[in-house]
Amino acid sequence: MRTLIESDFCLEKIWEVVQLEFQKATTVKRHSFRYVVLSSANNESVNSRWVVLRRYTEGGSFLIYTDARSEKVNNFKANSLVSLLFFNDRKGLQVRVNGKVITHHKNELTKKYWPGVKGFNDQSYTSELAPGTPIKSKDEAYKWSSIMDDENFMVLEIVPNTIEVLQLNGSEHIRAQFSADGQSFEGTFLVP
Ligand SMILES: Cc1cc2nc3c(=O)[nH]c(=O)nc-3n(C[C@H](O)[C@H](O)[C@H](O)COP(=O)(O)O)c2cc1C
């Protein structure tokens, strides 16, 4: 297996590689970082789910779309700390991003991205019943609002605090952590 991070890479080079993977995730077809596990917690449980990474912003935030009525949003109200987990199985690269989520609902950001959703996959955000509602028959799920508007469309912005990289590499795995330090990130190698 050819790795993305090689044994002689310095921290700066590792940071560059990972940043490039985040950028490619939303532009390159079938990129392994397009789907990511988003974990959140309330006071009773930890919850993970797969989501689509929609944008990696110039400021270094991760954008994800969701339905504002979904259970995860209640988690964010109780606790804004979240984790994103990426994995490239062909290259043996795991990246864990820990940070805080900012929810955007009916604001400039949702207005900016809604036109790209409307007419394409607006049904994901306009079901009559809220996601997670118990139903007697599954047909009850397939009813949509007659107004396909952005009432429930939410953009999640994840602002990273730490980014931890693990490159599997035979008997010499490479692990590095980057922690937010003001506007930039400070890196250190860790024992894998
Ligand atoms: C491959 C895949 C991609 C998904 N993408 C999203 C997504 O971008 N946004 C989203 O809200 N849910 C997405 N889901 C559904 C979530 O995994 C989850 O079932 C749903 O959001 C409800 O989660 P919650 O009850 O924790 O809020 C996706 C599921 C899969 C399997």
The ligand as a Tripos MOL2 file, in Angstrom:
@<TRIPOS>MOLECULE
LIG
   31    33     1     0     0
SMALL
NO_CHARGES

@<TRIPOS>ATOM
      1 C1        -23.7460    7.7110    3.3980 C.3       1 LIG1
      2 C2        -24.6650    8.5280    4.2610 C.ar      1 LIG1
      3 C3        -24.6680    9.9110    4.1400 C.ar      1 LIG1
      4 C4        -25.5070   10.6880    4.9370 C.ar      1 LIG1
      5 N1        -25.4560   12.0440    4.8320 N.ar      1 LIG1
      6 C5        -26.1850   12.8180    5.6800 C.ar      1 LIG1
      7 C6        -26.0360   14.2400    5.6750 C.ar      1 LIG1
      8 O1        -25.2630   14.8230    4.9110 O.2       1 LIG1
      9 N2        -26.7750   14.9460    6.5700 N.ar      1 LIG1
     10 C7        -27.6430   14.3430    7.4510 C.ar      1 LIG1
     11 O2        -28.2690   15.0550    8.2250 O.2       1 LIG1
     12 N3        -27.8040   13.0070    7.4740 N.ar      1 LIG1
     13 C8        -27.0970   12.2290    6.6170 C.ar      1 LIG1
     14 N4        -27.2130   10.8520    6.6550 N.ar      1 LIG1
     15 C9        -28.1630   10.2560    7.6030 C.3       1 LIG1
     16 C10       -27.5350   10.2190    9.0030 C.3       1 LIG1
     17 O3        -26.5540    9.2000    9.0530 O.3       1 LIG1
     18 C11       -28.5800   10.0110   10.1130 C.3       1 LIG1
     19 O4        -29.2400    8.7800    9.9320 O.3       1 LIG1
     20 C12       -29.6250   11.1230   10.1560 C.3       1 LIG1
     21 O5        -29.0370   12.3980    9.9350 O.3       1 LIG1
     22 C13       -30.3420   11.1300   11.5110 C.3       1 LIG1
     23 O6        -29.3740   11.2970   12.5200 O.3       1 LIG1
     24 P1        -29.7380   11.8800   13.9740 P.3       1 LIG1
     25 O7        -30.9930   11.1620   14.4300 O.co2     1 LIG1
     26 O8        -28.5640   11.5630   14.8060 O.co2     1 LIG1
     27 O9        -29.9870   13.3490   13.8400 O.co2     1 LIG1
     28 C14       -26.3880   10.0630    5.8600 C.ar      1 LIG1
     29 C15       -26.3700    8.6610    5.9780 C.ar      1 LIG1
     30 C16       -25.5280    7.9190    5.1810 C.ar      1 LIG1
     31 C17       -25.5380    6.4150    5.3510 C.3       1 LIG1
@<TRIPOS>BOND
     1     1     2 1
     2     2     3 ar
     3     2    30 ar
     4     3     4 ar
     5     4     5 ar
     6     4    28 ar
     7     5     6 ar
     8     6     7 ar
     9     6    13 1
    10     7     8 2
    11     7     9 ar
    12     9    10 ar
    13    10    11 2
    14    10    12 ar
    15    12    13 ar
    16    13    14 ar
    17    14    15 1
    18    14    28 ar
    19    15    16 1
    20    16    17 1
    21    16    18 1
    22    18    19 1
    23    18    20 1
    24    20    21 1
    25    20    22 1
    26    22    23 1
    27    23    24 1
    28    24    25 2
    29    24    26 1
    30    24    27 1
    31    28    29 ar
    32    29    30 ar
    33    30    31 1
@<TRIPOS>SUBSTRUCTURE
     1 LIG1         1 GROUP 0 **** ****
